[in-house]
Amino acid sequence: MLVKGKTIAEELKLRIINPDALIVMKFAPSRVSDIRDIFMLMPQAKDLEWIKNEASRRCNLDDRLEKIKAKIASAEFKNNLQGVYGYIDKKVFEKHKNAVLELG
């Protein structure tokens, strides 16, 4: 990807990670911030089997999925998510939640 500055003439060529790889990277630590990011990225995931295979090579997939499911089912998750990402419509929230649940 080529990024151009608005006020300067310089350009930067950047490599951007795809959503599937980013999800795998955030799966292993599964911190609160990682779970929020996974939640928001999941609808963009292209290859769920690849994500599961790669994540299971790096961590205990079942344990991480249980941790993530418990977190997104909690009452405060949506409020905490909105604090970072802004207002999230109920339909959008459910779409993201279902995308996460498709993993396992």
VENNORBEL-V574299 format. One line per field, one symbol per residue. phi: phi as a letter, one per 20 degrees, with the letter a starting at -180 (. if undefined). Layout:
phi=???
//
This chain:
phi=.dddfedcefccecedfegfffffgefgflfgfffffggfegfefdcfffgffffffdbegfffffffffffeffegffffffednfcfgffgffffffffffa
//
